[in-house]
Amino acid sequence: MDKKFTKNLIWLTLLLLATIAILVRHNRETPFQTSGGLIFGTMYKITYQYDTDLKADIDSALRHFDGSLSTFNDTSTLSRVNRNEVVPYDSLFVNVIRRSLEISRQTDGAFDITVAPLVNAWGFGFKKGDFPDSLKVDSLLQLAGYTKIALSPDGQVVKQDPRIMLDCSAIAKGYAVDIIARLLTSKGIDNYMVDIGGEVVVHGTNASGEAWRIGINKPVDDSLATNNELQTILQLSDVAVATSGNYRNFYYRDGKKYAHTIDPQTGYPIQHSILSATVVARDCMSADAYATSFMVMGLPRAKEFVATHPEIEACFIYTDDEGNNRLYLTKGMNRYIAK
């Protein structure tokens, strides 16, 4: 081998090793920042490894999202669509509607953003409702059904009935997590966790250089969200996680529990054995919607669905015939369980 070539190769190798050492050292010395606050009526906490605080950028992105998809913001694109106004093209809104309709078709209607009038009627939505009787439920069911809406090529929602209203709360929060994750990635950030109301995207490693740890709460009735007892802990990276459950948003009437998940087919709050559904997917928008879908489906259908969709993993906490809490994990989910 030519001596000059060998010398140059050694020099390049040393230079490469030195560069790697500098990058590793810089990565270790770069602090982890934490930004938090309130959005969409819930808490958010975002942890990321970066030289500067990005809270202003994060809050700006969340305000923009709120202006598109919040049902509690009267000027949002979604609120204007619910009032049948002609709205300008909004990519956030269109992406959520398009993905919602895709998942509705996949789940045979278990996921359905047109249940807003029913959710409101049962007292769980963005408008105050009275406890509905069967006639009221039957009447509102005429305004529900994902096949009664469509998305036109120019991004407008086409309704079969102008009284149809949309509620994207079971998918929009997950999409907001995705949006913030993309913001961090665009800044060249490799290590971060985005958590908005329990919907999460994790990437890279935490401050200890390990995979991020996410707890799944035990599904005990806890309307004040004060119970922090964990059922299990997940250890993962580069994925999204979302959980849906009926143990926090519920009420009792005449000794019977009514939870916030409404079955789009019946118009009534679900009465299934699943207490909570946790989904791991590539993006949080999908994980969020699937988690809600599984609560509507019930355990047998949910197990069948995940068995034919290897791109997602799931953990179901349910009650057996004796009233005991049980845990069902898809095969792929086992690798995420912290040892």
Secondary structure by P-SEA (a helix, b strand, c coil): ccaaaaaaaaaaaaaaaaaaaaaaaaaaabbbbbbbbbcccbbbbbbbbccccaaaaaaaaaaaaaacccccccccaaaaaaacccccccaaaaaaaaaaaaaaaaacccccccaaaaaaaacccccccccccaaaaaaaaaacccccccccccbbbbbccccbbbbccccaaaaaaaaaaaaaaaaccccccccccccccccccccccccbbbbbccccccccccccccccccccccbbbbbbbccccccccccccccccccccccccccccccbbbbbcccaaaaaaaaaaaaaaccaaaaaaaaacccccbbbbbbcccbbbbbbbcccccccccc
